Amino acid sequence: MAEEQYYSIEEVAKTLKVAYLTVYRWIQAKRLTALKAGKQYRIKKADLDTFLKIHKK
């Protein structure tokens, strides 16, 4: 069974070349699905791929 890959908000922001706060706002607006682990958020690779597919210009 393959392990799921997760990213932090910082990793997603760096990859997409946007600010940390932008990714955080996407999560708060429920545009990007994330899991909260303690005080940190983790974004599943599959959820990030779905988000990018939907919001692709």
C-alpha positions in Angstrom: 0.0 0.0 0.0 1.4 3.4 -1.0 1.8 6.1 1.6 -0.2 9.3 1.2 2.0 12.4 0.6 1.2 15.5 2.6 2.4 19.1 2.3 2.6 21.9 4.8 1.2 25.3 4.0 4.7 26.6 3.5 5.5 23.9 1.0 2.4 24.6 -1.0 3.0 28.3 -1.0 6.5 27.9 -2.2 5.5 25.4 -4.9 2.7 27.7 -6.2 4.8 30.9 -5.7 2.2 32.5 -3.5 2.2 33.9 0.1 1.7 31.6 3.1 -1.4 33.7 4.0 -2.9 33.1 0.5 -2.9 29.3 1.1 -4.2 29.7 4.6 -7.1 31.8 3.3 -7.9 29.2 0.7 -8.1 26.6 3.5 -10.3 28.9 5.6 -12.6 29.5 2.7 -12.8 25.7 2.1 -11.4 26.1 -1.4 -8.5 23.9 -0.5 -9.0 20.8 1.7 -6.6 20.4 4.6 -6.2 18.4 7.7 -5.4 20.1 11.0 -2.8 18.3 13.1 -2.5 20.2 16.3 -1.8 23.8 15.3 -0.5 22.8 11.8 -2.3 22.1 8.6 -1.4 19.3 6.2 -2.6 19.2 2.6 -2.9 15.8 0.8 -1.2 15.6 -2.6 -4.5 14.4 -4.1 -6.4 17.4 -2.7 -3.8 19.8 -4.0 -4.0 18.2 -7.4 -7.8 18.5 -7.4 -7.6 22.2 -6.3 -5.1 22.9 -9.1 -7.3 21.2 -11.7 -10.4 23.1 -10.7 -8.6 26.5 -10.5 -6.5 26.1 -13.6 -6.7 29.1 -16.0 
